[in-house]
């Protein structure tokens, strides 16, 4: 097999829609018969994806691999940076934790090593696929970072990839951001730009035509497409910046109110995606006690720094507010770090995550968690028991911690040789290390219907499968992108770029 033909998607800033467009191109290339893989050299994200061999990559690359109908590997995201504190992150290399580093230390001491890891991962990937769709990060015009960047134009050079630059018109100033980015690029890097795409457009594209014509005349770079905003797009998000669009207030037009604690170091919030798309559920993120109200379900999601986020609950008065909800029989579910918070105490004797050595938890389950130096990353499956009914569930675990019980407890999920999680006898409080719990249709339907019954509402049995929604999301995204970009022209420009002198 010949070496893969690459295409790189860069943006004028974070959240321009690069991940979604890469996902779309992965699906489109597959539809055209190409064996395709995604690649992002270095990803900073708290949403992780566990590969089939139990290793950790950025969730976006896992989702992009699903869109390409292939199994995700660590070569698709060889370096993952997971922020765990101010100016401090855990560095995950080839799917395994390497060490915790400060930003300056990483930038200064790990650049050459990281560059070699990235080059080797890309070469392995390129030898096995026909198309590689590469995702950049942030902006390629970060002047203060470009001398040692590992994710934009330096990667384009490694792959010898042409680049499409994406601008987000929803935020305003799209032409200024596109032109400014182009002018700040080195001339050799600017020559890699084969065109630009304007993303998230609302309205009549003909009203944008004068701007498009001006841009092409001014820059001599073609506009290859204007992608409309897709209101009902169902694709997992990666960056927690997307959480800013969710309200803290209850939506009274929805029958079930689901409150989620928005930890400062919230991780793997894609656990909530299946709930967000349910017709009767309103999911809202809460940061202050006065926002909590009286939800039907309270979720404590994952955390990259459980002790710091537990301290935040104490500081903001959320601890007592949560305990008040528990006393009033509100259903509470904790996942991963949120599960650890449900116990009596969390300790970190080696200061793996935090400078704190221990902190009191919510004491809703009889357990103590110790943060360990070894990280558990595994795909798991078992049988969950909820209100005396059993449900097959699958999920994945990503945690640095060992939980032990000091009193009799009821396991939540039965595994092959052990158990996971815990719950109260009445099922009101549930904790688990299983990310992806709500992705299991039968369990999610049973939980939501029980919440409805508690409110005196009739159960809903006609709910769409989450996997079907996800596949429909890939197809919709690919269809909209293909209809609104000059795909044949992009193919021609890719070929011309590879044939250049």
QUIBEL-V984033 format. One record per pair of residues at least 24 apart in sequence whose ideal C-beta (glycine too) atoms are under 10 Angstrom apart, sorted by sequence separation. I is the first residue (numbers start at 0). GAP is how many residues later the second one is. D is the distance in whole Angstrom. If there is no record, write none. Layout:
i-><I I>
gap-><GAP GAP>
d-><D D>
This chain:
i-><4 18 36 37 39 50 55 57 92 133 140 173 200 239 253 254 255 256 257 258 259 260 261 262 274 288 297 337 340 341 342 343 344 345 346 347 348 374 375 389 412 440 37 38 50 54 80 133 139 164 173 195 197 200 202 239 253 254 255 256 257 258 259 260 261 286 290 291 339 341 342 343 344 345 374 375 384 394 411 440 18 37 50 55 93 138 162 173 192 194 195 196 197 198 199 200 201 202 239 242 245 253 254 255 256 257 258 259 260 261 289 291 338 342 373 374 375 384 385 438 439 440 36 37 48 78 93 131 133 135 162 164 173 193 194 195 196 197 198 199 200 201 239 241 252 253 254 255 256 258 271 288 289 290 297 309 333 339 341 371 372 373 383 384 385 392 438 440 35 36 37 48 92 132 162 163 164 169 192 193 194 195 196 197 198 199 200 253 270 287 288 289 292 297 308 309 312 333 338 339 340 370 371 373 383 384 402 437 438 4 6 8 35 37 47 131 133 135 161 162 163 164 166 168 169 170 189 192 194 195 196 197 198 199 201 239 242 252 253 261 271 286 287 288 291 308 339 370 371 381 382 383 384 3 13 37 135 161 162 163 164 165 166 167 168 169 193 194 195 196 197 198 199 245 250 251 253 268 270 285 287 288 290 291 293 294 305 306 309 331 333 338 339 368 369 370 371 381 382 383 402 412 435 3 4 7 8 35 36 48 78 156 160 161 162 163 164 165 166 167 168 169 189 237 250 260 269 270 286 288 289 293 305 308 309 333 339 369 370 381 382 438 3 35 37 44 47 117 125 152 156 159 161 162 163 164 165 166 167 168 169 236 237 249 250 258 268 269 285 288 291 292 297 298 299 300 301 302 303 304 305 308 331 336 368 369 380 381 382 400 3 5 34 35 36 42 114 116 117 121 125 151 152 155 160 161 162 163 164 165 166 167 168 174 181 235 236 248 250 258 267 268 287 288 291 296 297 298 299 300 301 302 303 305 306 331 368 369 379 381 0 33 34 35 37 42 45 47 55 57 78 113 124 125 165 168 173 235 249 258 265 266 267 293 295 296 297 298 299 300 301 302 305 306 336 367 368 369 380 381 398 3 25 34 36 40 41 42 43 44 45 46 56 78 114 118 122 152 153 156 178 246 248 258 259 265 266 267 285 288 294 295 296 297 298 299 300 301 302 305 309 310 367 368 379 380 396 397 36 38 39 40 41 42 43 44 45 55 77 78 110 111 113 117 118 121 122 140 152 155 174 178 181 182 236 245 246 247 256 258 265 266 267 285 293 294 296 297 298 299 300 301 302 309 325 366 367 379 381 382 383 386 396 398 22 25 26 29 38 39 40 41 42 43 44 45 54 56 110 113 117 121 151 152 155 173 174 177 181 235 245 246 247 248 256 257 258 259 260 262 264 265 266 294 299 300 301 302 308 325 366 367 381 383 385 394 395 396 397 21 22 25 28 29 30 36 37 38 39 40 41 42 43 44 45 55 56 78 106 109 110 138 145 234 245 246 247 256 257 258 259 260 262 264 265 266 291 299 300 301 302 325 364 365 366 367 381 384 394 395 396 18 21 24 25 26 27 28 29 36 37 38 39 41 42 43 54 55 77 78 110 114 118 121 140 141 145 152 168 174 178 181 233 245 247 255 256 257 258 259 260 261 262 263 264 266 298 299 306 322 365 366 381 383 386 387 392 394 395 396 18 19 22 23 25 26 27 29 39 54 55 77 106 107 109 114 117 118 140 145 152 174 178 233 244 247 255 256 257 258 259 260 262 263 264 297 299 305 306 307 321 322 364 365 366 379 386 393 394 395 18 21 22 25 26 53 54 55 76 77 106 117 138 139 140 142 173 177 243 249 254 255 256 257 259 262 263 264 299 306 318 322 365 385 392 394 17 18 21 22 24 25 26 52 53 77 78 105 106 138 139 140 141 168 178 233 242 247 248 260 262 264 266 299 305 318 319 321 364 365 366 384 393 394 19 22 23 24 25 45 74 77 106 110 114 140 145 174 177 233 247 249 262 264 265 304 310 318 365 392 393 394 395 18 19 22 25 45 47 50 76 77 105 139 140 174 246 247 248 249 263 264 306 308 309 317 318 364 385 392 394 18 21 22 43 49 74 75 138 139 140 177 231 239 247 249 262 263 306 307 308 310 313 364 392 393 394 21 74 75 77 139 249 262 306 307 309 312 313 383 392 393 19 47 73 74 77 261 262 263 264 304 305 306 307 313 352 364 392 72 74 140 166 260 263 304 305 306 307 310 312 313 351 352 383 391 41 42 74 75 139 262 303 304 306 309 310 312 351 390 392 73 74 139 261 262 302 305 306 308 309 349 381 383 390 391 392 72 74 260 304 306 307 309 390 391 392 72 139 173 260 306 309 347 379 381 389 390 74 139 305 347 379 380 383 388 389 390 306 346 366 379 388 390 72 260 305 345 366 377 379 390 75 80 164 166 364 365 378 379 383 385 390 168 260 345 364 375 378 385 388 69 76 168 363 364 365 383 69 75 164 165 169 335 339 364 380 383 386 163 168 260 334 335 338 342 363 385 386 67 163 165 167 260 335 336 339 341 342 343 344 385 388 270 299 306 335 336 338 339 342 343 383 67 258 271 305 335 336 339 342 343 386 270 299 306 334 336 338 363 364 366 385 67 270 305 335 363 364 66 258 268 304 363 364 267 270 361 363 266 267 63 266 267 361 266 63 78 258 265 41 77 78 264 265 40 41 257 258 259 260 338 40 60 262 41 59 257 262 40 41 40 57 260 39 40 259 262 38 57 332 341 342 40 260 341 40 338 341 38 338 341 38 338 38 334 37 38 333 341 36 264 332 333 341 342 36 264 341 38 332 340 36 37 338 339 36 42 44 331 338 34 35 36 37 38 39 40 43 305 337 338 339 34 35 36 37 38 39 40 41 42 43 303 305 337 338 33 34 35 36 37 38 39 40 41 305 330 332 333 334 335 338 33 34 35 36 37 38 39 40 301 302 303 330 331 332 333 334 335 336 32 33 35 36 37 39 301 328 330 331 332 333 334 335 31 325 329 330 331 332 333 334 335 31 328 329 330 331 332 333 334 335 28 328 334 28 29 334 335 28 136 325 334 27 28 134 325 334 28 332 25 27 332 24 25 26 25 41 43 24 40 41 42 23 24 40 41 22 24 40 41 21 39 40 20 21 22 21 40 41 20 21 40 332 39 5 17 18 38 330 17 40 3 17 18 40 5 17 330 2 5 15 17 38 330 3 4 3 15 38 2 3 5 13 14 15 330 1 2 3 4 6 7 8 9 10 13 270 329 0 1 2 3 4 5 6 7 8 9 10 12 13 328 0 2 3 4 5 6 7 8 9 10 11 12 0 2 3 4 5 6 7 8 9 10 11 0 1 3 5 7 9 10 11 12 267 0 2 3 9 10 11 12 9 267 9 266 297 299 301 7 266 301 300 298 24 298 9 10 9 9 20 7 21 7 9 20 9 17 19 7 17 7 17 5 15 16 5 15 16 17 296 7 9 15 16 296 5 6 8 15 295 5 7 9 10 11 12 14 15 16 296 4 5 6 7 8 9 10 11 12 13 15 295 296 3 4 5 6 7 8 9 10 11 12 14 15 295 2 4 5 6 7 8 9 10 11 14 294 295 2 3 4 5 6 7 8 10 82 296 12 15 295 11 295 277 11 15 11 273 275 270 272 273 274 280 11 12 270 273 11 269 270 272 273 10 11 269 270 271 272 273 277 11 267 270 273 277 280 11 12 66 266 267 269 270 279 11 269 274 279 10 11 65 273 277 280 9 63 279 62 274 279 62 274 61 62 273 9 59 62 20 59 61 58 59 60 279 20 58 59 85 9 19 58 59 84 16 19 57 84 279 15 16 17 82 83 278 9 15 16 82 277 9 15 16 81 83 278 279 7 11 15 82 278 7 14 81 277 278 7 9 10 276 277 6 11 48 276 8 10 277 46 48 273 276 46 47 257 273 46 273 274 44 45 46 255 273 276 44 45 46 254 257 272 273 276 43 44 45 256 42 43 44 255 273 42 254 255 272 273 276 254 272 39 255 256 255 254 272 255 254 23 20 255 254 20 19 62 58 61 58 16 19 58 59 23 58 16 22 16 19 22 89 19 88 89 18 19 18 19 45 87 18 19 18 45 46 47 48 83 84 17 18 45 46 47 83 84 45 46 48 82 83 14 44 45 46 47 81 82 85 14 44 45 46 81 84 14 46 83 13 14 13 14 14 233 235 233 234 233 233 235 233 234 232 233 234 231 232 233 231 234 233 234 229 232 233 231 232 229 229 232 229 226 229 99 228 229 99 227 99 226 227 47 226 46 96 227 45 47 224 226 227 45 224 226 45 224 225 226 45 224 225 223 224 223 224 89 222 223 224 89 222 223 221 224 87 223 224 87 223 221 83 84 221 83 84 223 83 84 221 96 96 96 95 204 96 95 94 198 91 200 196 89 91 198 197 196 196 196 194 194 196 194 193 194 193 193 194 193 193 193 96 193 191 91 190 190 89 81 83 55 55 163 53 54 53 54 52 53 52 53 50 52 53 163 49 51 49 50 161 47 49 163 49 163 161 161 160 161 61 161 162 161 160 161 159 160 159 161 55 159 53 55 53 53 49 50 49 48 49 47 49 48 47 130 49 48 49 47 46 65 66 65 66 65 68 66 67 62 66 65 66 62 63 66 62 66 26 29 30 26 30 25 26 29 30 27 28 22 23 26 27 31 22 25 26 27 30 23 24 25 26 19 23 24 27 22 23 26 27 22 23 26 31 20 23 24 19 23 24 27 22 23 28 27 31 19 20 24 19 23 24 27 28 20 24 6 6 4 6 6 5 4 4 6 5 4 5 4>
gap-><24 24 24 24 24 24 24 24 24 24 24 24 24 24 24 24 24 24 24 24 24 24 24 24 24 24 24 24 24 24 24 24 24 24 24 24 24 24 24 24 24 24 25 25 25 25 25 25 25 25 25 25 25 25 25 25 25 25 25 25 25 25 25 25 25 25 25 25 25 25 25 25 25 25 25 25 25 25 25 25 26 26 26 26 26 26 26 26 26 26 26 26 26 26 26 26 26 26 26 26 26 26 26 26 26 26 26 26 26 26 26 26 26 26 26 26 26 26 26 26 26 26 27 27 27 27 27 27 27 27 27 27 27 27 27 27 27 27 27 27 27 27 27 27 27 27 27 27 27 27 27 27 27 27 27 27 27 27 27 27 27 27 27 27 27 27 27 27 28 28 28 28 28 28 28 28 28 28 28 28 28 28 28 28 28 28 28 28 28 28 28 28 28 28 28 28 28 28 28 28 28 28 28 28 28 28 28 28 28 29 29 29 29 29 29 29 29 29 29 29 29 29 29 29 29 29 29 29 29 29 29 29 29 29 29 29 29 29 29 29 29 29 29 29 29 29 29 29 29 29 29 29 29 30 30 30 30 30 30 30 30 30 30 30 30 30 30 30 30 30 30 30 30 30 30 30 30 30 30 30 30 30 30 30 30 30 30 30 30 30 30 30 30 30 30 30 30 30 30 30 30 30 30 31 31 31 31 31 31 31 31 31 31 31 31 31 31 31 31 31 31 31 31 31 31 31 31 31 31 31 31 31 31 31 31 31 31 31 31 31 31 31 32 32 32 32 32 32 32 32 32 32 32 32 32 32 32 32 32 32 32 32 32 32 32 32 32 32 32 32 32 32 32 32 32 32 32 32 32 32 32 32 32 32 32 32 32 32 32 32 33 33 33 33 33 33 33 33 33 33 33 33 33 33 33 33 33 33 33 33 33 33 33 33 33 33 33 33 33 33 33 33 33 33 33 33 33 33 33 33 33 33 33 33 33 33 33 33 33 33 34 34 34 34 34 34 34 34 34 34 34 34 34 34 34 34 34 34 34 34 34 34 34 34 34 34 34 34 34 34 34 34 34 34 34 34 34 34 34 34 34 35 35 35 35 35 35 35 35 35 35 35 35 35 35 35 35 35 35 35 35 35 35 35 35 35 35 35 35 35 35 35 35 35 35 35 35 35 35 35 35 35 35 35 35 35 35 35 36 36 36 36 36 36 36 36 36 36 36 36 36 36 36 36 36 36 36 36 36 36 36 36 36 36 36 36 36 36 36 36 36 36 36 36 36 36 36 36 36 36 36 36 36 36 36 36 36 36 36 36 36 36 36 36 37 37 37 37 37 37 37 37 37 37 37 37 37 37 37 37 37 37 37 37 37 37 37 37 37 37 37 37 37 37 37 37 37 37 37 37 37 37 37 37 37 37 37 37 37 37 37 37 37 37 37 37 37 37 37 38 38 38 38 38 38 38 38 38 38 38 38 38 38 38 38 38 38 38 38 38 38 38 38 38 38 38 38 38 38 38 38 38 38 38 38 38 38 38 38 38 38 38 38 38 38 38 38 38 38 38 38 39 39 39 39 39 39 39 39 39 39 39 39 39 39 39 39 39 39 39 39 39 39 39 39 39 39 39 39 39 39 39 39 39 39 39 39 39 39 39 39 39 39 39 39 39 39 39 39 39 39 39 39 39 39 39 39 39 39 39 40 40 40 40 40 40 40 40 40 40 40 40 40 40 40 40 40 40 40 40 40 40 40 40 40 40 40 40 40 40 40 40 40 40 40 40 40 40 40 40 40 40 40 40 40 40 40 40 40 40 41 41 41 41 41 41 41 41 41 41 41 41 41 41 41 41 41 41 41 41 41 41 41 41 41 41 41 41 41 41 41 41 41 41 41 41 42 42 42 42 42 42 42 42 42 42 42 42 42 42 42 42 42 42 42 42 42 42 42 42 42 42 42 42 42 42 42 42 42 42 42 42 42 42 43 43 43 43 43 43 43 43 43 43 43 43 43 43 43 43 43 43 43 43 43 43 43 43 43 43 43 43 43 44 44 44 44 44 44 44 44 44 44 44 44 44 44 44 44 44 44 44 44 44 44 44 44 44 44 44 44 45 45 45 45 45 45 45 45 45 45 45 45 45 45 45 45 45 45 45 45 45 45 45 45 45 45 46 46 46 46 46 46 46 46 46 46 46 46 46 46 46 47 47 47 47 47 47 47 47 47 47 47 47 47 47 47 47 47 48 48 48 48 48 48 48 48 48 48 48 48 48 48 48 48 48 49 49 49 49 49 49 49 49 49 49 49 49 49 49 49 50 50 50 50 50 50 50 50 50 50 50 50 50 50 50 50 51 51 51 51 51 51 51 51 51 51 52 52 52 52 52 52 52 52 52 52 52 53 53 53 53 53 53 53 53 53 53 54 54 54 54 54 54 55 55 55 55 55 55 55 55 56 56 56 56 56 56 56 56 56 56 56 57 57 57 57 57 57 57 57 58 58 58 58 58 58 58 59 59 59 59 59 59 59 59 59 59 59 60 60 60 60 60 60 60 60 60 60 61 61 61 61 61 61 61 61 61 61 61 61 61 61 62 62 62 62 62 62 62 62 62 62 63 63 63 63 63 63 63 63 63 63 64 64 64 64 64 64 64 64 64 64 65 65 65 65 65 65 66 66 66 66 66 66 67 67 67 67 68 68 69 69 69 69 70 71 71 71 71 72 72 72 72 72 73 73 73 73 73 73 73 74 74 74 75 75 75 75 76 76 77 77 77 78 78 78 78 79 79 79 79 79 80 80 80 81 81 81 82 82 82 83 83 86 86 87 87 87 87 88 88 88 88 88 88 89 89 89 90 90 90 91 91 91 91 92 92 92 92 92 93 93 93 93 93 93 93 93 93 93 93 93 94 94 94 94 94 94 94 94 94 94 94 94 94 94 95 95 95 95 95 95 95 95 95 95 95 95 95 95 95 95 96 96 96 96 96 96 96 96 96 96 96 96 96 96 96 96 96 96 97 97 97 97 97 97 97 97 97 97 97 97 97 97 98 98 98 98 98 98 98 98 98 99 99 99 99 99 99 99 99 99 100 100 100 101 101 101 101 102 102 102 102 103 103 103 103 103 104 104 105 105 105 106 106 106 107 107 107 108 108 108 108 109 109 109 109 110 110 110 110 111 111 111 112 112 112 113 113 113 114 114 114 114 115 116 116 116 116 116 117 117 118 118 118 118 119 119 119 120 120 120 120 120 120 121 121 122 122 122 123 123 123 123 123 123 123 124 124 124 124 124 124 124 124 124 124 124 124 125 125 125 125 125 125 125 125 125 125 125 125 125 125 126 126 126 126 126 126 126 126 126 126 126 126 127 127 127 127 127 127 127 127 127 127 127 128 128 128 128 128 128 128 128 128 128 129 129 129 129 129 129 129 130 130 131 131 131 131 131 132 132 133 134 138 139 139 141 141 142 143 143 144 144 145 145 145 146 146 146 147 147 148 148 149 149 149 150 150 150 150 150 151 151 151 151 151 152 152 152 152 152 153 153 153 153 153 153 153 153 153 153 154 154 154 154 154 154 154 154 154 154 154 154 154 155 155 155 155 155 155 155 155 155 155 155 155 155 156 156 156 156 156 156 156 156 156 156 156 156 157 157 157 157 157 157 157 157 157 157 158 158 158 159 159 160 161 161 162 162 162 163 163 163 163 163 164 164 164 164 165 165 165 165 165 166 166 166 166 166 166 166 166 167 167 167 167 167 167 168 168 168 168 168 168 168 168 169 169 169 169 170 170 170 170 170 170 171 171 171 172 172 172 173 173 174 174 174 175 175 175 176 176 176 177 177 177 177 178 178 178 178 179 179 179 179 179 180 180 180 180 180 181 181 181 181 181 181 182 182 182 182 182 183 183 183 183 183 183 183 184 184 184 184 184 185 185 185 185 185 186 186 186 186 186 187 187 187 187 188 188 188 189 189 189 189 190 190 190 190 191 191 191 192 192 192 192 192 192 193 193 193 193 193 193 193 193 194 194 194 194 195 195 195 195 195 196 196 196 196 196 196 197 197 198 198 198 199 200 200 201 202 203 204 204 205 206 207 207 208 208 209 210 210 210 210 211 211 212 212 213 213 213 214 215 215 215 216 216 217 217 217 217 218 218 219 219 219 219 219 219 219 220 220 220 220 220 220 220 221 221 221 221 221 222 222 222 222 222 222 222 222 223 223 223 223 223 223 224 224 224 225 226 227 227 229 232 234 235 235 236 237 237 238 238 239 239 239 240 240 240 241 241 242 242 243 243 243 244 244 246 247 247 249 250 250 251 251 251 252 252 253 253 253 254 254 255 255 255 256 256 256 256 256 257 257 257 258 258 258 258 259 259 259 260 260 261 261 262 262 262 262 263 263 263 264 264 265 265 265 266 266 267 268 268 268 269 269 269 270 270 271 276 277 278 279 279 280 281 282 282 283 283 284 285 285 285 286 287 288 289 290 291 293 294 295 295 296 298 298 299 300 302 303 303 305 306 306 309 310 316 316 319 321 321 322 322 323 323 324 324 325 325 326 326 326 326 327 327 328 328 328 329 329 329 330 330 331 332 333 333 334 334 334 335 336 336 337 337 338 338 340 340 342 342 343 344 345 345 346 347 347 348 348 349 350 363 385 386 386 387 388 401 403 404 404 405 405 406 406 407 407 408 408 410 410 410 411 411 444 444 444 447 447 448 448 448 448 449 449 450 450 450 450 450 451 451 451 451 451 452 452 452 452 453 453 453 453 454 454 454 454 455 455 455 455 456 456 456 457 457 457 457 458 458 458 459 459 460 460 460 461 461 462 462 462 464 465 483 484 486 486 487 488 489 490 490 491 492 492 493>
d-><9 10 9 9 8 10 6 9 6 9 10 6 10 10 9 9 5 8 7 8 7 8 6 9 8 9 7 10 10 10 4 6 7 8 7 9 10 7 7 8 9 5 9 9 9 10 8 6 8 10 9 6 7 5 9 9 8 4 5 6 5 6 5 6 5 9 10 9 10 8 6 9 9 7 5 8 8 9 9 6 10 4 10 9 9 10 8 9 9 6 8 7 9 9 10 7 7 9 6 7 10 6 8 7 9 7 8 7 8 10 10 7 8 6 7 9 9 8 8 10 8 8 8 6 9 10 7 7 6 8 9 10 9 8 4 6 6 7 8 7 5 5 9 9 10 6 9 9 7 5 7 6 8 9 6 8 10 8 9 9 7 10 9 7 10 9 5 9 9 7 10 8 10 9 10 10 5 10 6 8 7 7 5 5 5 8 6 4 8 6 4 10 9 9 7 10 7 8 9 9 9 9 6 9 6 8 8 8 8 8 10 10 9 8 10 8 9 9 9 5 8 9 6 5 8 8 9 10 4 9 7 7 9 5 9 7 10 8 9 9 7 7 8 5 5 9 4 6 6 9 10 5 7 9 10 7 9 6 5 6 8 7 8 8 7 4 8 8 10 6 10 8 8 8 9 9 10 10 6 10 7 9 9 8 9 8 8 9 8 9 8 8 10 9 10 5 5 9 7 8 8 10 10 8 10 9 10 9 6 9 9 9 7 8 7 6 5 5 5 5 6 8 9 10 4 9 10 7 8 7 8 7 4 10 5 8 8 7 8 4 5 9 8 5 9 9 7 6 10 7 8 9 4 9 7 7 8 7 5 5 7 8 8 6 9 8 6 10 8 4 9 9 6 9 7 9 9 10 10 8 8 8 7 9 5 5 9 5 8 9 8 8 8 9 6 10 9 9 8 8 7 10 8 7 10 9 10 6 10 5 9 9 8 10 10 10 7 9 8 6 7 8 9 9 7 7 7 8 7 8 6 7 8 9 9 10 7 8 8 4 8 9 9 8 8 5 10 7 10 9 10 9 9 10 10 10 9 5 7 7 10 7 4 7 7 5 5 5 4 6 4 3 5 9 10 9 5 8 8 7 6 9 10 8 9 10 8 9 9 7 10 9 8 6 6 10 9 9 9 8 10 8 7 9 9 6 4 9 9 9 7 7 8 7 8 7 8 5 7 7 10 10 7 8 7 9 9 9 8 8 7 8 8 7 8 8 6 5 8 10 9 9 5 9 9 6 9 9 4 5 6 7 10 9 8 10 9 6 7 4 7 6 9 10 7 9 7 9 7 9 8 6 10 6 8 5 6 10 9 10 9 10 5 9 8 9 9 8 6 5 7 4 5 4 7 7 9 9 5 10 7 6 9 10 10 8 9 7 6 6 7 5 6 10 8 6 9 9 7 8 9 6 5 10 8 5 9 8 10 10 6 8 8 8 8 8 9 7 7 8 10 5 10 5 10 8 5 8 9 7 8 7 8 9 9 10 6 6 8 9 9 9 9 9 6 8 6 5 7 7 8 7 7 5 8 9 10 3 10 10 8 6 9 10 5 7 6 8 8 8 7 9 9 9 8 9 9 8 6 6 8 9 9 7 9 7 7 5 5 7 7 7 5 10 7 10 9 7 8 8 7 7 8 5 7 9 5 5 5 5 5 8 8 9 4 10 7 8 6 7 6 7 9 9 8 9 9 3 5 10 9 9 6 9 9 4 10 8 9 3 7 6 10 8 9 9 7 9 5 8 10 6 6 10 10 8 5 8 8 7 8 7 5 9 4 10 9 6 8 10 6 8 8 6 9 7 5 8 5 6 4 10 5 5 7 8 6 8 10 9 6 10 9 7 8 7 9 8 9 10 9 7 10 7 6 9 8 8 6 5 8 8 4 6 7 4 9 9 6 10 9 4 8 8 9 8 9 10 9 6 10 8 9 9 10 9 6 9 8 9 8 10 10 7 8 9 10 8 9 7 7 9 7 6 10 9 8 9 9 10 10 4 9 10 8 4 9 9 9 6 4 6 9 6 8 9 8 6 6 8 9 9 10 8 10 5 9 10 8 6 8 8 10 8 6 10 10 9 8 9 7 5 9 10 9 10 10 7 8 7 7 7 9 9 7 9 9 8 9 6 10 9 9 10 9 8 9 6 10 7 9 7 8 9 10 8 8 10 4 10 9 10 10 4 6 5 9 10 8 9 9 6 10 10 7 8 9 10 9 10 9 10 6 4 9 10 7 10 4 9 9 9 10 8 6 5 8 9 7 6 9 10 6 9 8 7 10 9 5 7 7 7 7 6 4 5 10 8 9 7 8 10 5 10 10 8 9 10 9 10 8 10 10 8 9 7 6 9 9 9 9 8 9 6 5 8 10 8 9 10 7 5 8 9 10 8 10 4 9 9 9 9 8 9 8 9 10 9 10 9 10 6 9 9 9 10 9 8 6 9 9 7 9 10 8 10 9 8 10 9 8 10 9 8 7 9 5 8 9 7 6 10 9 9 10 8 10 9 8 10 10 10 7 10 8 7 10 6 8 6 9 10 9 10 9 7 8 6 9 9 9 9 10 8 8 10 6 10 9 10 10 7 10 10 8 10 7 7 9 10 9 8 9 9 10 9 8 5 10 7 9 10 6 6 10 7 10 8 7 9 6 8 8 8 8 7 9 5 9 10 9 10 10 10 6 8 9 9 8 10 7 7 8 9 10 7 8 7 9 9 7 10 9 8 9 8 10 10 10 10 9 9 9 8 7 9 7 10 8 9 7 4 9 7 10 9 9 9 9 10 10 10 9 8 9 8 7 9 10 8 7 10 6 8 6 9 9 9 9 7 6 9 10 10 9 8 9 10 5 9 9 9 8 10 9 8 4 8 10 9 4 8 6 9 10 5 10 8 7 9 7 6 9 5 7 8 8 7 7 9 10 7 9 10 9 9 6 8 5 4 6 5 5 4 9 7 7 10 10 8 9 9 9 5 7 7 8 8 7 8 8 8 10 10 8 7 8 7 8 8 10 9 4 7 10 7 7 8 8 6 5 5 4 6 6 10 9 8 8 7 7 8 8 8 9 6 9 8 9 8 10 7 6 10 10 6 8 9 9 10 5 10 7 6 10 10 10 7 9 7 8 8 9 9 8 10 10 5 9 9 5 10 5 8 9 10 6 4 9 10 5 10 5 7 9 9 8 9 5 8 8 9 9 5 8 9 9 10 6 8 8 5 8 9 6 10 9 10 8 8 9 7 10 9 8 7 7 9 4 9 9 5 8 10 8 10 9 8 10 7 8 9 7 9 7 9 9 5 9 10 10 9 10 5 7 8 7 8 7 8 7 7 8 9 7 9 6 6 5 6 4 6 4 8 9 5 7 9 6 7 8 7 8 7 8 7 6 8 8 5 6 6 9 7 9 9 9 7 9 10 8 8 8 10 5 7 9 8 10 8 9 10 10 7 9 10 9 9 9 9 6 8 8 8 10 9 10 6 8 10 10 7 10 5 6 10 9 6 8 5 9 10 8 7 10 6 6 9 9 9 10 4 9 4 4 5 10 7 10 7 10 9 10 10 7 6 7 8 7 7 7 9 10 10 10 6 9 10 4 6 5 6 5 5 5 7 10 8 5 10 9 8 8 7 8 7 7 7 8 10 9 10 10 9 10 7 10 6 7 10 10 8 9 7 9 7 9 9 9 8 9 10 9 10 9 6 10 9 7 5 4 4 8 6 8 5 9 6 8 7 7 8 9 8 10 5 6 8 9 7 8 9 9 9 9 10 8 7 5 9 7 10 9 9 9 6 7 9 8 10 9 7 9 7 5 8 9 9 10 10 9 8 7 8 10 6 9 9 8 7 9 4 10 10 8 5 9 10 9 9 7 8 6 9 10 9 10 7 8 9 10 4 7 9 8 6 6 9 10 10 9 8 9 8 9 8 10 10 7 7 9 10 10 10 10 9 9 10 9 8 8 8 10 8 10 9 8 8 10 9 10 5 10 10 10 9 8 7 5 6 5 9 8 10 9 8 10 10 10 7 6 9 8 9 8 5 8 10 9 7 9 9 9 7 9 10 10 10 8 7 10 8 6 9 10 10 9 7 9 9 10 10 8 8 9 10 10 9 6 10 6 10 8 9 7 6 9 10 8 10 9 9 10 9 8 10 6 7 9 7 9 10 9 10 8 7 7 6 5 6 4 5 9 7 5 9 9 7 7 9 6 9 10 10 10 8 5 10 7 6 9 8 7 5 7 7 10 9 8 5 8 7 10 9 7 5 10 4 7 10 6 9 9 9 8 6 9 6 9 8 6 7 7 8 10 10 6 10 10 9 8 7 9 7 10 9 6 9 10 9 8 10 8 9 6 9 9 5 5 9 6 7 10 5 8 10 3 5 6 9 10 5 8 9 9 9 8 9 10 6 8 10 6 8 9 8 10 6 7 8 8 8 8 9 9 5 8 8 9 8 8 9 9 9 9 9 9 10 10 9 6 10 9 8 9 8 9 7 7 10 7 4 7 8 8 6 8 10 9 9 9 9 10 8 5 9 9 6 5 10 10 5 10 7 9 9 10 7 6 7 7 8 9 8 5 9 9 10 6 6 9 10 10 9 9 4 8 8 8 9 8 9 9 10 9 6 9 10 9 10 4 8 8 8 7 9 5 9 8 10 9 8 10 10 9 7 9 9 9 9 9 8 5 7 9 10 10 8 9 8 10 10 9 5 7 9 7 9 10 9 10 9 8 7 5 10 7 10 4 9 8 10 10 9 9 10 5 8 7 6 5 9 5 8 9 9 9 9 8 7 6 4 9 9 9 8 10 7 9 10 7 9 8 9 9 10 10 9 9 8 9 9 9 6 8 6 8 9 9 9 9 6>
